[in-house]
Amino acid sequence: MVNPNDPGMNEIPASSGLPVPDVRELLREVCGDDAAGDEGVDLIESGLLDSLALIELFSRLEEQGIELQPTRIDRSKLRTAEGIEEVVREWLEASGR
């Protein structure tokens, strides 16, 4: 379950008022590069987010109670940190969290 008091949560609230996990920090960790969390960086084209890093990202999100189904995600949203944050927000809203 997502704990809004967890230090792994960022200060940017989802549109529903719920905090979202610090996706940018998770991306930096799983990609091994600070640029992975930068705004507008194409994670796929730059090679920062490869298939193994993507699996690790989904696993880390699942540890926080966010169970994304990769086959149901618009792949274009996985290209940037902003897109991935949007996917997480949509999941939180759909799950009623």
Residue pairs with C-beta under 8 A, 6 or more apart in sequence:
1 65
2 9
2 18
2 19
2 21
2 64
2 65
2 66
2 92
2 97
3 9
4 18
4 19
6 64
8 21
8 22
8 25
8 26
8 64
9 19
9 20
9 21
9 22
10 19
10 20
10 21
10 22
10 23
10 24
10 25
11 19
12 19
12 20
12 85
13 19
13 20
14 20
14 88
14 89
14 92
14 93
15 89
15 93
16 89
16 92
16 93
18 92
18 93
18 97
20 85
20 88
20 89
20 92
21 61
21 64
21 66
21 88
23 37
23 81
23 84
23 85
23 88
24 36
24 37
24 81
24 85
25 37
26 57
26 60
26 61
27 36
27 37
27 43
27 48
27 49
27 57
27 81
27 84
28 34
28 36
28 37
29 60
30 36
30 49
30 53
30 56
30 57
30 60
31 43
31 48
31 49
31 53
32 53
33 48
35 41
35 46
35 48
36 43
36 48
36 49
36 81
37 81
38 81
39 80
39 81
39 82
40 80
40 82
41 48
41 80
41 81
42 79
42 80
43 49
43 78
43 79
43 80
43 81
44 78
44 79
45 79
49 57
49 78
54 70
54 78
57 84
58 68
58 70
61 67
61 68
61 88
62 68
65 97
66 88
66 91
66 92
67 91
68 87
68 88
68 91
73 87
76 83
77 83
77 84
77 86
77 87
78 84
78 87
